[in-house]
Amino acid sequence: MLQATGSMSDLAIMLAIIAVLMTIGIGALLLALFGKARWRPGYRMEVLFVGILIGLAIFADVRSARVFTAYEAGLPRESLTGANWNAVLKNLKKKGIDRVVRVYAFQWGFTFVDEKAAASRNAVVVLPGEKVLFALMSNDVIHGFNIPVARVISEFEPPGVRTVWIRAPKKPGKYLIQCTNYCGLGHAQMKAWLVVAGPAAKPTAGNE
């Protein structure tokens, strides 16, 4: 989700702050253990340290809410099934979606159906850098949909439709898609591939 919304800098900031706090904490511990005179942090220092931790938690919560809001803003509100499918596709193109893929999950695999109703079993091919929307539908039980390289994960169940979108990796290759909800004995084998191949998608009106 962070990668899809271009918010990876937030994660870098959080990791940097955590690294600094860990360094300070380890340094204080070593000083207390091996210093010539027994050293104890003052009351003000303890309050400051706790305040930093509280501030870090608030920062993480606020930024997470903003990332989630930005991600949700990129999702369409129209139905992705029914007679108005062509109209929905046209509207999605105006919103900057380069490719729409319907995903039918079942025990234990995925079927991907493109905009021309061509089906592919356990693999979907996209162009580098494309903004791809997946319409997730289950044929039987609750399934999960996870693309680790895009840092996106979702859960869906019949008979509803859940939509998620990603920005495809710019580097061509095969990237794992997997079910993350235990859905029966064959769950561990419920995997597919996001195949990134071909030249980068040309920018169109409305693309981000």
Secondary structure, DSSP 8 states (H G I E B T S, - for coil): -TTTTT-HHHHHHHHHHHHHHHHHHHHHHHHHHH-SS-----HHHHHHHHHHHHHHHHHHHHHHHHHHHHHHHTS--S-SSSTTHHHHHHHHHHTT--EEEEEEEETTEEEEE-TT--EEESEEEE-TT-EEEEEEEESSS-EEEEEGGGTEEEEE-TT--EEEEEE--SS-EEEEEE--S--STTGGG-EEEEEE-SS-----TT--
